[in-house]
Amino acid sequence: MVWTEKEGMDVEEDIRQLKGMVEKSHRIVFFGGAGVSTESGIPDFRSSGGLYSQKYKYPPEQVVSHTFFISHTEEFFEFYRDRMMFLDARPNAAHEKLAKWEKEGELLAVVTQNIDGLHQLAGSRHVLELHGSIHRNYCMQCGKFYDAGYIKNAGGIPHCECGGIIKPDVVLYEEQLDAQVIRESIRAIEKADMLIIGGTSLAVYPAAGFIDYFKGKYMVVINKSATVRDVHCDLCIQKPIGEVLGQL
C-alpha cells in the first residue's frame, strides 16, 4: 500500500494514540467481524469484492438461510464448502496480537462474528463466537460430532453413520444466536475499560447492538470503511486491522 506523506503522518499519529490507550487499559475486549480475516485470505460479505457482490445461481443471502438449508441442502453445502470453508487459512497480525494481549492478561475476551476459528488457532482462549464455527458439526438426528475436515471432504450432503444429515454449527439467517454466548459477550463488554471494534461494518444485528453495553473509557473503531459508530468513538482508523495492530 502506498501512502502520501500526509497520510503516513496521520497513520503514525493514530497508531501513537492507539498505543497510548492500550497501555492505559487492562480490561480490553475486542469485537470483530469478517474484515479481521480478509488479511488471511478469507473474503468478507459486504465490501466491493465480498460474497454479496458476486454472482451465483442463488443470492448468497438466500443460500445462508435456514430455509434454504432445509429446502436446497445440496446446493447449500456446495456454496458452503466453496465460499465459507477455508481450512488452509492462517492467523494474521490482528489474531496474533489479540492472542498475545490475552496471554499477558490485558484482554478479557474476543467477541467475534466470524466462524473460521482463526482466533483460537492464533492462541486465543476466551473467544465468544456469536455465529458459531465451521469446526463444529453435528448430526441432526443423533447429535454426533464431526470436524470441519469431514464436512469439507464428504461431497454432496454429509451424512452421519446413523443416516442423519450433519449440520454445521453456524448461525444461519432465520436462526437465533446462542443465549449463553450472548450473555457472556454482553458481560465481557460491560466489564471492559477499552473496546476495540475491528473489521466490521456494524450492519448485522443483533450482534452489532452489543457494543451499546460498553461503559468503559476508550472505544476504538478500526475498519477499512466508515461505520455508523465512527462519530461516537474515541479513535477511528480506516485501515486494515492486521496492518494496524501489527504496528503496536
Helices and strands as residue ranges (DSSP letters): H 5-23, E 28-32, G 34-36, G 38-40, G 51-53, H 60-63, H 66-71, H 73-83, H 93-103, E 107-112, H 118-122, E 127-129, E 132-139, E 145-146, H 148-154, E 166-170, H 179-191, E 194-198, G 207-213, E 218-222, G 230-232, E 235-237, H 241-245
